[in-house]
Amino acid sequence: MQHQDIVALSATEMRRRIGARQLSPVELLEACIARIEAVNPLVNAVTATCFERARAEARAAEQAVMAGGPLGLLHGLPLGVKDLEETAGLLTTYGSPIYRANVPAADNVLVARLRAAGAIVAAKTNVPEMGAGANTRNPVWGATGNPFDPNLNAGGSSGGSAAALALDMLPVCTGSDTGGSLRIPAAKCGVVGFRPSPGVVPSSRKPLGWTPISVVGPMGRTVADACLQLAATAGLSASDPLTHELDPLSFLHPQEVDLGTLRVGYTEDFGACAVDEGIRAVFRDKIGAMRHLFRSCEPLDVDLGEVHRCFDVLRAEAFVAGMQAAYERDPASLGPNPRANYEMGAAMRLLDSAWAQAEQTRLLARFQAAFRDVDVILAPTTPVSPFPWTLPHAATINGEAQENYYRWLSLTYVTTLTTHPALALPCGTDRAGMPFGLQVVGRFRADRHTLGVAHAMEQAFAASEALRRPVPDVRRLRPAEPALGSIVTAPPVLDARSSAGTASAV
């Protein structure tokens, strides 16, 4: 097979062929490396790499296949790890100059589980500084461009992972989500991003272990690919006190769901979010094109109370917990977004925290009312089409100024606060020809059912030009030509695992 044919396979098909001795892990890795070297300079999704170590592991993986022993769920699959997750011997910067030379001694729990399942860590993927915001750009690695137009943003904070998946650079990539960091880049790049219920996948790096708003989860080109990664990572771990006993393998194959039995509710804005009129119109068109698939498909009225203030407080708490030491040492060492979050939280009182915790509990109860007569809720994932990455965030929507740099993420952070599982599913394109992501929100703790619904929709969408997943045309990609801003994209750092001094910076 040609390299471009190999990398275009789904992760599940790659793994099937490896197990059947139809695809060599060595051949697969070399195809991915060639793709990264050819395509990544156009979008800057991949940052630090460890190709030589990965080559040695791929050779060992091939030997294990030939020996005929048991193989892990991800055996031989090259892996991209979001640059917020610690990777042994591989530069982990969090997109911050503070950590420009940080080479961890050990993998965190998520990465360790992926490696134990046979995945081969090949590279890190780009993030906003400290994961703050939904535009993947930082002063260490630069900006990640959208795989459909490198001048536009790829979303965030898992933007590097989403772009790498969309352009077939890597078959497996990790993500994480507080206010939409899995779902937003998945929607903007035309891939799948699943935010599981808190406690399904351990998040060992969150400083507030008991908070349910920050989770890690899978990304993939298909729902089945996301399920494969989820099955390899889910389960109990004392590193995350919200985890609990469950059967990880129950996620391996999407649950069978008959769309014709589903009662679907849909909302353009959850009654609380600013959404561009063009996106509203596109969403209505998409609903019109799919409503025949379901038993019923009706608009919903949703009351989420003081959802924005609630998220402000809970988000700020997490930033204070994670950045106190850095801020107290040198406030100027933090970029504007992390610093703004810290200072917002530092100015709050115990009364604010207590109110927000109670309001989130009330919000969860209100959200159950929306599910009284429906099995799943559909909504847009993002309120605007991808904009130039030189613009830090969407400052206005429909001419309305947004209160802060993350308010435009409200379509996803309102569902974060409910703790319901939610998934971004590719759903054709918008009127600008950019990927449109449908947000699929499941019932409380119904992760398997939510994945099953999304998988069934994905299969049905494949027959519709208006609804099927869009695929970027690599032949049409050109280097970004930003009109504004000073951050520029940079080529990947090759083999940055052994010495942090090899890392370049923008």
HUFENSUL-V456067 format. One line per field, one symbol per residue. ss: DSSP state (H for helix, E for strand, L for the rest). Layout:
ss = ???
This chain:
ss = LLHHHHHLLLHHHHHHHHHLLLLLHHHHHHHHHHHHHHHHHHHLLEEEELHHHHHHHHHHHHHHHHHLLLLLLLLLLEEEEELLLLELLEELLLLLHHHLLLELLLLLHHHHHHHHLLLEEEEEELLLHHHLLLLLEELLLEELEELLEEEEELLLLLHHHHHHHHLLLLLEEEEEELLLLLHHHHHHHLLEEEELLLLLELLLLLLLLLLLLLEEEEEELLHHHHHHHHHHHELLLLLLLLLLLLLHHHHLLLLLLLHHHLEEEELLLLLLLLLLHHHHHHHHHHHHHHHHHLLEEEELLLLLLLHHHHHHHHHHHHHHHHHHHHHHHLHHHLLHHHHHHHHHHHLLLHHHHHHHHHHHHHHHHHHHHHLLLLLEEEEELLLLLLLELLLLLLLEELLEELLLLLHHHHHHHHHHHHLLLEEEEEEEELLLLLEEEEEEELLLLLHHHHHHHHHHHHHHHLLLLLLLLLLLLHHHLLLLLLLLLLLLLLLLELLLLLLHHHLLLL
